Amino acid sequence: MIVWLRIAGAPVRQFYGSPDALPHLDGSAARHALLLGVGEISSSLSDELPKVTVTLDNRSGQCTRLFAVPPLGAPAELLSPDGTEFAGAIQSVRLTETECQLGLEA
């Protein structure tokens, strides 16, 4: 499935992994070919809010620069050509030399 991450802000940022996503992206928003993967959407039976982890490529250090000030609380959506797959806000940012993991919560 083609999927990309859209983070609201100034500017709006879109992260994608497959060039097949390009025709579906908002042409007025920033685009970054850094999406490595999307975890499973999870929630427990104890009314925990749905969560998902998105992994971005940080080998070039681009995520370190983009998230020097973590966008905690920023609205974020996982999108596909079929529409919104997950909507929530960024609750955590974890940076390493090679990856950036964003924790999203509905």
Backbone as CSV, one residue per row, in Angstrom:
resi,resn,N_x,N_y,N_z,CA_x,CA_y,CA_z,C_x,C_y,C_z
1,MET,0.846,-1.178,0.000,0.000,0.000,0.000,0.892,1.241,0.000
2,ILE,0.562,2.202,-0.813,1.252,3.492,-0.843,0.756,4.303,0.348
3,VAL,1.686,4.803,1.145,1.311,5.596,2.306,2.338,6.707,2.500
4,TRP,1.884,7.805,3.057,2.784,8.909,3.379,2.293,9.593,4.647
5,LEU,3.215,10.332,5.267,2.936,11.042,6.507,2.852,12.531,6.209
6,ARG,1.831,13.177,6.746,1.647,14.616,6.597,1.633,15.223,7.996
7,ILE,2.540,16.182,8.232,2.607,16.866,9.528,2.241,18.323,9.323
8,ALA,1.228,18.785,10.045,0.797,20.181,9.952,1.838,21.078,10.594
9,GLY,2.047,22.217,10.026,3.005,23.186,10.554,3.265,24.242,9.515
10,ALA,4.286,25.021,9.744,4.659,26.059,8.785,6.111,25.829,8.392
11,PRO,6.356,25.113,7.328,5.411,24.618,6.327,4.844,23.245,6.706
12,VAL,3.784,22.874,6.012,3.282,21.510,6.102,4.353,20.617,5.488
13,ARG,4.640,19.489,6.141,5.657,18.569,5.631,5.031,17.221,5.313
14,GLN,5.475,16.636,4.203,5.016,15.315,3.778,6.237,14.412,3.654
15,PHE,6.136,13.225,4.221,7.219,12.258,4.180,6.714,11.026,3.442
16,TYR,7.461,10.592,2.448,7.058,9.434,1.655,8.266,8.534,1.427
17,GLY,7.988,7.290,1.075,9.064,6.346,0.802,9.087,5.905,-0.641
18,SER,7.935,5.758,-1.222,7.825,5.289,-2.600,7.533,6.454,-3.536
19,PRO,8.230,6.512,-4.677,7.915,7.566,-5.640,6.482,7.449,-6.181
20,ASP,5.859,6.289,-5.995,4.458,6.117,-6.410,3.520,7.035,-5.632
21,ALA,3.974,7.540,-4.491,3.149,8.442,-3.681,3.133,9.855,-4.246
22,LEU,4.145,10.215,-5.017,4.293,11.609,-5.477,3.052,12.197,-6.140
23,PRO,2.356,11.477,-7.027,1.174,12.081,-7.648,0.052,12.418,-6.666
24,HIS,0.101,11.822,-5.485,-0.963,12.021,-4.495,-0.637,13.106,-3.470
25,LEU,0.614,13.567,-3.433,1.032,14.544,-2.434,0.546,15.943,-2.787
26,ASP,0.358,16.753,-1.767,-0.036,18.150,-1.916,1.150,18.913,-2.491
27,GLY,0.978,19.485,-3.668,2.055,20.195,-4.343,2.504,21.461,-3.641
28,SER,1.702,21.987,-2.734,2.078,23.225,-2.045,2.811,22.964,-0.733
29,ALA,2.961,21.702,-0.352,3.615,21.359,0.916,5.018,20.806,0.654
30,ALA,5.889,20.931,1.648,7.249,20.400,1.545,7.185,18.874,1.422
31,ARG,8.102,18.309,0.637,8.156,16.863,0.418,9.531,16.334,0.803
32,HIS,9.530,15.197,1.498,10.772,14.592,1.944,10.706,13.083,1.688
33,ALA,11.635,12.556,0.913,11.684,11.120,0.600,12.452,10.394,1.702
34,LEU,11.893,10.369,2.908,12.582,9.822,4.075,11.814,8.712,4.784
35,LEU,10.608,8.394,4.352,9.781,7.416,5.065,10.342,6.006,4.871
36,LEU,10.705,5.367,5.986,11.206,3.994,5.941,10.124,2.977,6.267
37,GLY,9.233,3.320,7.191,8.221,2.353,7.573,7.197,2.910,8.539
38,VAL,6.094,2.193,8.602,4.988,2.536,9.498,4.645,1.281,10.284
39,GLY,4.647,1.393,11.606,4.303,0.251,12.449,2.808,-0.018,12.416
40,GLU,2.424,-1.040,13.148,1.007,-1.367,13.243,0.304,-0.389,14.173
41,ILE,-0.902,-0.022,13.810,-1.725,0.817,14.679,-2.178,-0.065,15.829
42,SER,-1.910,0.391,17.050,-2.232,-0.447,18.201,-3.033,0.324,19.232
43,SER,-3.833,-0.411,19.955,-4.524,0.117,21.129,-4.913,-1.085,21.973
44,SER,-5.055,-0.867,23.261,-5.412,-1.963,24.150,-6.914,-1.913,24.428
45,LEU,-7.376,-2.899,25.107,-8.796,-2.953,25.456,-9.136,-2.040,26.618
46,SER,-8.119,-1.422,27.232,-8.370,-0.571,28.392,-8.546,0.892,27.986
47,ASP,-9.176,1.131,26.847,-9.482,2.474,26.351,-8.247,3.316,26.055
48,GLU,-7.127,2.668,25.836,-5.930,3.397,25.442,-6.147,3.952,24.041
49,LEU,-5.646,5.143,23.819,-5.797,5.748,22.507,-4.967,5.002,21.478
50,PRO,-5.447,4.885,20.242,-4.659,4.238,19.191,-3.333,4.966,18.986
51,LYS,-2.288,4.166,18.726,-0.947,4.702,18.535,-0.310,4.032,17.331
52,VAL,0.683,4.707,16.776,1.480,4.125,15.702,2.845,4.802,15.717
53,THR,3.866,4.062,15.316,5.215,4.602,15.204,5.586,4.677,13.729
54,VAL,6.115,5.809,13.338,6.576,6.032,11.964,8.091,6.187,12.013
55,THR,8.790,5.487,11.123,10.244,5.545,11.093,10.706,6.271,9.834
56,LEU,11.562,7.266,10.036,12.129,8.056,8.942,13.636,7.819,8.872
57,ASP,14.198,7.997,7.694,15.632,7.838,7.457,16.362,9.096,7.922
58,ASN,17.337,8.921,8.815,18.103,10.067,9.313,19.594,9.930,9.000
59,ARG,19.954,9.055,8.059,21.373,8.862,7.759,22.032,10.139,7.250
60,SER,21.282,11.002,6.581,21.837,12.267,6.088,21.800,13.363,7.150
61,GLY,21.141,13.096,8.272,20.991,14.099,9.322,19.843,15.063,9.070
62,GLN,19.084,14.829,8.001,17.993,15.753,7.667,16.921,15.787,8.752
63,CYS,16.582,14.640,9.316,15.566,14.631,10.384,16.065,15.369,11.620
64,THR,17.356,15.235,11.905,17.923,15.954,13.047,17.732,17.451,12.861
65,ARG,17.940,17.929,11.650,17.739,19.358,11.371,16.248,19.723,11.392
66,LEU,15.411,18.891,10.786,13.976,19.193,10.719,13.312,19.176,12.092
67,PHE,13.787,18.274,12.958,13.153,18.105,14.271,14.039,18.570,15.417
68,ALA,14.932,19.542,15.147,15.769,20.112,16.203,14.894,20.635,17.334
69,VAL,13.770,21.204,16.959,12.725,21.558,17.919,11.589,20.574,17.638
70,PRO,11.434,19.547,18.474,10.435,18.511,18.195,9.024,19.096,18.060
71,PRO,8.311,18.680,17.031,6.956,19.204,16.811,5.913,18.491,17.664
72,LEU,6.182,18.376,18.971,5.255,17.662,19.853,3.892,18.327,19.846
73,GLY,2.868,17.507,19.697,1.502,18.002,19.654,1.030,18.406,18.271
74,ALA,1.916,18.421,17.289,1.521,18.811,15.932,0.591,17.756,15.336
75,PRO,-0.485,18.184,14.683,-1.364,17.230,14.013,-0.601,16.484,12.913
76,ALA,-0.851,15.178,12.841,-0.195,14.345,11.848,-1.185,13.314,11.319
77,GLU,-1.043,13.007,10.031,-1.924,12.027,9.398,-1.096,11.060,8.570
78,LEU,-1.494,9.800,8.609,-0.983,8.819,7.665,-2.036,8.711,6.568
79,LEU,-1.609,8.943,5.356,-2.539,8.990,4.227,-2.194,7.933,3.193
80,SER,-3.194,7.539,2.426,-3.023,6.657,1.280,-3.927,7.204,0.179
81,PRO,-3.823,6.671,-1.016,-4.741,7.135,-2.072,-6.215,6.965,-1.702
82,ASP,-6.508,6.065,-0.760,-7.892,5.840,-0.323,-8.361,6.838,0.725
83,GLY,-7.441,7.639,1.287,-7.821,8.623,2.297,-6.964,8.503,3.541
84,THR,-7.497,8.973,4.662,-6.765,8.978,5.929,-6.778,7.589,6.549
85,GLU,-5.587,7.073,6.833,-5.448,5.764,7.473,-5.325,5.914,8.985
86,PHE,-4.782,7.052,9.443,-4.615,7.325,10.867,-4.492,8.828,11.030
87,ALA,-5.154,9.380,12.032,-5.040,10.814,12.334,-4.792,10.968,13.824
88,GLY,-3.847,11.820,14.156,-3.528,12.047,15.561,-2.562,13.201,15.699
89,ALA,-1.698,13.100,16.698,-0.710,14.144,16.959,0.609,13.477,17.330
90,ILE,1.690,14.200,17.098,3.006,13.690,17.442,3.185,13.770,18.956
91,GLN,3.457,12.615,19.563,3.629,12.539,21.019,5.079,12.326,21.422
92,SER,5.904,11.818,20.479,7.309,11.595,20.808,8.161,11.654,19.548
93,VAL,9.415,12.054,19.733,10.398,12.076,18.663,11.666,11.457,19.221
94,ARG,12.154,10.422,18.559,13.389,9.759,18.989,14.359,9.778,17.813
95,LEU,15.483,10.441,17.977,16.483,10.572,16.919,17.717,9.746,17.233
96,THR,18.201,9.013,16.224,19.499,8.357,16.293,20.279,8.817,15.062
97,GLU,21.484,8.325,14.914,22.285,8.708,13.752,21.683,8.209,12.446
98,THR,20.886,7.134,12.510,20.362,6.545,11.281,18.860,6.660,11.113
99,GLU,18.140,6.839,12.213,16.675,6.859,12.126,16.058,7.942,13.007
100,CYS,14.828,8.250,12.644,13.983,9.128,13.449,12.671,8.382,13.645
101,GLN,12.277,8.161,14.872,10.997,7.516,15.139,10.040,8.541,15.726
102,LEU,8.913,8.662,15.077,7.863,9.563,15.530,6.740,8.722,16.111
103,GLY,6.364,8.994,17.347,5.233,8.318,17.970,3.994,9.177,17.798
104,LEU,2.989,8.608,17.140,1.733,9.324,16.915,0.656,8.703,17.781
105,GLU,-0.226,9.525,18.319,-1.327,9.065,19.135,-2.598,9.782,18.698
106,ALA,-3.683,9.021,18.592,-4.973,9.587,18.169,-5.559,10.461,19.251
